[in-house]
Each structure stands twice: as structure tokens, then as C-alpha cells.
Amino acid sequence: MKICRFNDNQLGLIQGDDVLDVSQALIVLPALNWPYPHGDQLIANLAAVMEVIKDIRDTAPAIPLSDVKLLSPVANPMNIVGAPINYQKHIDESNKDDGIVSKRAITNIWDWGMFLKSNSSLVGAGEGVALRFVEDRNDHEVELAVIIGKAGVNISAEDALDHVAGYAIGLDMTTRGKELQSFRKSSDTYAVLGPWMVTKDEIENPNNLDLKISVNGEVRQDSNTDQLVYNVQKCIEYTTTRYTLYPGDIIMTGTPEGVGPVEPGDIMTAEIEGIGKMEVAVRRA
């Protein structure tokens, strides 16, 4: 299934060029009291929600996809995790372009570790990116985003995909500079997730997917996840050596070579094989 969140937090099922409004399926989510459990409750109860969707989709109202505003398919992640320097050719270009890393020594992902982006930076494709510090360089980074479905810590690579709910396209927007990654990459709207979540049963091998991004029609990044230094399973294993991942948590698995700046007025078109395509507008904050 391709599941989206749209307009006024409605739940949608993508069917061709339409969105089926299946918000009725949210009735199976548990009523909660404070303190609320960790994790996104839609993702935590995804199996039950999907069963209701199967029952109601034939009679669900259809809305043209072009008429809806797509929000992030995950509303309440505990963690947005980023994998730095996880494509060798991106490591190579970073060594050549000091504007990317600002004199930080480039080594390997196992030296740098994963980083966290603020949850408040999360938006959907329809919300766009609002650039801050436009006098600085603000880059696009297209990435395969992994959405965690089951909590776990110290997860082995062999068991990692059992903890996955689905996949989406991620844009790890980045202001270049000397500050720590988590600070530069956490501005509002600097984590774009979309255009929807594709459930994991539709992706046979997340480590062999074409991905690319164009800016105003010019292809900037074009690669395949088979070039990941740490593949999807290894990213999950590595992250959970430090902390627990919860349902709805997002791992952005790293970006390939070709990162570059965007300006207000640009249109980014990102796509990943098996997931889809999303257009994201850039504006001034």
C-alpha cells in the first residue's frame, strides 16, 4: 500500500492518480492518556489500520492527487536519524569541495556516527522548504528514508527488516557551515518526507533502488542504493547500538554525489524507484 497524510490530517490511500480518503480506518487507533507512549501511533498500529483500509477502500471517496496537499506520512516520530557520508562518491566530492564539510576531516560513517535532526524540521512534499540563512549555501540531499514499524534496540542486521514499516523519499536539507550537523540540518522544513509511505511488502530489496533529484529540470543527483556504504540493515543495526528506535522513527540513509545549492523559487523533483516522485517548492522563510 501507498499511504499518505493530506490536507487536514486525513488518511489517504494512493490509487493511480487519486487519493482515497480512508480516514475512517483511524478509528482502530487506541485512546491514549498522558504520559503518551513513545512512537507514532498510526505506524505502531499499522497492521490494524491496513485491515480496515482493505474493507473500506472500495467505497472510499476519491480525490484527484493534484488537488490535495501532501503532509509527511509520519506525524509524530521520536527520532529522525541521518546517515552521513554513506555513499563513496559523496565522500569523494566532499573531499574536493570544502563548501560541503567546512574543513572537517572526511573519514567514514563508522567514525562520524549517525546524527539526529529535530522533529520540528519534518514536513511533507506539499508544504515545501522555507530557506533560512539564504546568504549561506543551502543544499539538497535526496535519500531513501526508512520508516521503523517495531521498536527495538541492539537490532542485528539479520533482523533489521523485521522492524521496518515502509519507505519514503527523504530530503535532508542542509545549511553548510561549521556548526554541528544536527544544528545546521534541523531548521524548520529541512526534513522533507514523502510523498507517501510505501509499505515494506512492496519493496523487495531496499538496497537496489534508483534515486535521483532534479532542480528546475536539471538532474543533480542520480544513483542507486546499491552504492550505500552501510546498507539499510546496517544503518538500523548501527543506530540501535546507541538507542532505541520506535514506531514512526525515520532513518535517512545518506545521499549520493551531486549535492548542490537551491534558492527561493526553485522546484526540486525527487524520485525513488518503487516509491514514486514528489515535487517540492523552495521559498524564503
Helices and strands as residue ranges (DSSP letters): E 2-6, E 10-15, E 18-21, G 23-28, H 41-44, H 46-56, G 57-59, E 62-64, G 65-67, E 70-71, E 80-82, H 88-96, H 98-101, H 109-112, E 115-117, G 119-121, E 122-123, G 125-127, E 129-131, E 138-140, E 142-148, G 157-163, E 164-172, E 174-175, H 181-184, E 191-199, G 200-202, E 210-215, E 218-224, G 225-227, H 232-239, E 250-252, E 260-261, E 267-272, E 276-284
